C-alpha cells in the first residue's frame, strides 16, 4: 500500500513538472521532478563507460550511459526482469513473427504494441552503446513505469534547458536508451521512440529512420490495439504531444530530408498554409500554392488566408487587408508585413510593425530577434537591447541574442555590460570565435589582461590562424608591469600561448617580433636572436629589394637582428651580422640609396666593423 501511494505521489509531481514546463517555468519544473524522484525512490546517474558507438569503431572511448534503479524494494522488479529475460530467449529460439522486413530496407519489430523501426543496414551507428568487458548495462533491472516517466520528463527538460550541442544529445540518448531497455507501457515506449527520433533528425545517417519511425507513430493512432485504457494510463505523465503536434513534427522532418510534397500535404491537412506554401515554393511550384490558397479564399475570406496570399505574392496590400479585416488584432499579418519590410530594406517601417504585432502577441522570440536586429541597424540601442532581452527570457539558450546584446553595448561603449553579455553567450556556445573575439575586445577596453590572454588562447584553439599580433604585443608589454597581479602565472601562460602561436603560424613576421620582445625581457638571448632571424626571413620575400614598404620592414627587422648580435658580442655573431648587413645593403642600394633606412643600415654596419676591430687585439 505504501508503495502504491508513493507511486501515485511521484506521478502527481511528474504531472506538475509537465504543467510548469508548459508555461516555461523550468525552475519549478525541475523542482517538481526532484520531488517525484524522491517519492518513487528512483536512483540514477549519467556516467561514462568505456565502449564503442559504431559497429566498426576501433578506438574504444568513454561513452555516456544511464545507470538507474527503482526503489530498494526490488523483489517485484527482479521477478519482472527474469520474465523479460525468458521472453527474449524465447524470441531467439522461436520463429520471429514480430520482426519483419520492410521494402524500404528498414527492419521493423513490435514491442508493447508499438512498431519500432530498425536502422538501415548501411548505418553503422549502434542503437545502444556496446561496452567493454564486464561493464554491460543490459543486466539492469527493469524500471517501474513511473520511474521511466521521470527519466523521459528529465530528458525533455534537458533538451529544452541545456545548450543544443552534441553533449546534450548524448545525455538525452543515455536516458532514452535506459527507458527503451525494458519499456512495456504503450505511451512510455512511444514517447521514448519519439524522443529518439528528435535526436536522430540531427544526424545524416539516421534522419531517414527518424522520419519513418515518426510516420509509424502517427499511423498507430488508427490501430485498434492496445485498448484505450492502456494507451491513456500514463498519457499525462510523459511529455507526449497531441496527434496534430506529432504530425507537425513529422512534416518538419519530411521537409528537412527533402520530401517536400509529402510535407506540403501534411501541412495542408493541419491548416498550416504558410508552411505548405514554403514547400511548394522550394519546388518552384508557387502557382499550385496560390491556387490552393485562392480556393480557400473563395470559400471564406479570413485574415489568415489573406496573409498567406500576401506571403505568396509578396504584396503588402494583402497584409493590410488581412490586418483591417481582423479589426487590427491579427498579429501574424503584422509580423509578415514587418518581415516584408525587412526584406525590402524599410527598417523604420519594420520596427513599427513588429512593435504593433508584439504588443498583441508577445510570445514570438523570432520576431523579437528580428526587431532587435532592425533596431541595431537603425542604432536604436534601447529598443535593440529590450528586444534581445525578451528573446533570452523566452529562449534562454539563444546565444545569438546574448551576443547581439553585447554588440549593442559595444556600440554605446558600455564595455562592462558587453563583457557580461558575451560571458552569458559563451555559456551556451563556447565554440563561437566571433563571441570570443568580441569578448576579448571588451576585456582589452576594461584592461582585464588575464581574460584577454584566455580569450586569445581560445581563439587560437578554434581558429588556428586567428592571431592578432597587436593583442599579443599588448600582453607582452603588460607582462612587464610591476603592478600586474599574479605576474608569474600570467607570464607562464603567456609563454605557452606564444609557443603555441609560433608553432601554428610560422610565416607571420609580426608574431616573431612579439615573441622576440618577450624573450628579450626575460633575458633569453639565444632564443630571442633565433626569433629575430625568423622574422627577417618572413619579411625577405621575393621583390622586397624594390618595394618601399617591404624594404622598410626588412631594414627595421635587420636592425633588431644586428642589435641582438652586438649584445652577444662573439666573433661569430659579429661576422654573421656583418654578412647580413652587407648582403641586404648590396641588394637594395640601387632602389633606396638615399633613404633614412639605408643610412641607418650603413651606420649599423660601421658599428659592427668597429666592434670587430676592437675584438681582434683581445684575440
C-alpha positions, 0 to 999 in steps of 0.5 A: 500500500505504501508503495502504491501511494508513493507511486501515485505521489511521484506521478502527481509531481511528474504531472506538475513538472509537465504543467510548469514546463508548459508555461516555461517555468523550468525552475519549478519544473525541475523542482517538481521532478526532484520531488517525484524522484524522491517519492518513487525512490528512483536512483540514477546517474549519467556516467561514462563507460568505456565502449564503442558507438559504431559497429566498426569503431576501433578506438574504444572511448568513454561513452555516456550511459544511464545507470538507474534503479527503482526503489530498494524494494526490488523483489517485484522488479527482479521477478519482472526482469527474469520474465523479460529475460525468458521472453527474449530467449524465447524470441531467439529460439522461436520463429520471429513473427514480430520482426519483419522486413520492410521494402524500404530496407528498414527492419521493423519489430513490435514491442508493447504494441508499438512498431519500432523501426530498425536502422538501415543496414548501411548505418553503422551507428549502434542503437545502444552503446556496446561496452567493454568487458564486464561493464554491460548495462543490459543486466539492469533491472527493469524500471517501474513505469513511473520511474521511466516517466521521470527519466523521459520528463528529465530528458525533455527538460534537458533538451529544452534547458541545456545548450543544443550541442552534441553533449546534450544529445548524448545525455538525452540518448543515455536516458532514452536508451535506459527507458527503451531497455525494458519499456512495456507501457504503450505511451512510455515506449512511444514517447521514448521512440519519439524522443529518439527520433528528435535526436536522430533528425540531427544526424545524416545517417539516421534522419531517414529512420527518424522520419519513418519511425515518426510516420509509424507513430502517427499511423498507430493512432488508427490501430485498434490495439492496445485498448484505450485504457492502456494507451491513456494510463500514463498519457499525462505523465510523459511529455507526449504531444497531441496527434496534430503536434506529432504530425507537425513534427513529422512534416518538419522532418519530411521537409528537412530530408527533402520530401517536400510534397509529402510535407506540403500535404501534411501541412495542408491537412493541419491548416498550416498554409504558410508552411505548405506554401514554403514547400511548394515554393522550394519546388518552384511550384508557387502557382499550385500554392496560390491556387490552393490558397485562392480556393480557400479564399473563395470559400471564406475570406479570413485574415489568415488566408489573406496573409498567406496570399500576401506571403505568396505574392509578396504584396503588402496590400494583402497584409493590410487587408488581412490586418483591417479585416481582423479589426487590427488584432491579427498579429501574424499579418503584422509580423509578415508585413514587418518581415516584408519590410525587412526584406525590402530594406524599410527598417523604420517601417519594420520596427513599427510593425513588429512593435504593433504585432508584439504588443498583441502577441508577445510570445514570438522570440523570432520576431523579437530577434528580428526587431532587435536586429532592425533596431541595431541597424537603425542604432536604436540601442534601447529598443535593440537591447529590450528586444534581445532581452525578451528573446533570452527570457523566452529562449534562454539558450539563444546565444545569438541574442546574448551576443547581439546584446553585447554588440549593442553595448559595444556600440554605446561603449558600455564595455562592462555590460558587453563583457557580461553579455558575451560571458552569458553567450559563451555559456551556451556556445563556447565554440563561437570565435566571433563571441570570443573575439568580441569578448576579448575586445571588451576585456582589452577596453576594461584592461582585464589582461588575464581574460584577454590572454584566455580569450586569445588562447581560445581563439587560437584553439578554434581558429588556428590562424586567428592571431592578432599580433597587436593583442599579443604585443599588448600582453607582452608589454603588460607582462612587464608591469610591476603592478600586474597581479599574479605576474608569474602565472600570467607570464607562464601562460603567456609563454605557452600561448606564444609557443603555441602561436609560433608553432601554428603560424610560422610565416607571420613576421609580426608574431616573431617580433612579439615573441622576440620582445618577450624573450628579450625581457626575460633575458633569453638571448639565444632564443630571442636572436633565433626569433629575430632571424625568423622574422627577417626571413618572413619579411625577405620575400621575393621583390622586397629589394624594390618595394618601399614598404617591404624594404622598410620592414626588412631594414627595421627587422635587420636592425633588431637582428644586428642589435641582438648580435652586438649584445652577444658580442662573439666573433661569430655573431659579429661576422654573421651580422656583418654578412647580413648587413652587407648582403641586404645593403648590396641588394637594395642600394640601387632602389633606396640609396638615399633613404633614412633606412639605408643610412641607418643600415650603413651606420649599423654596419660601421658599428659592427666593423668597429666592434670587430676591430676592437675584438681582434687585439683581445684575440 
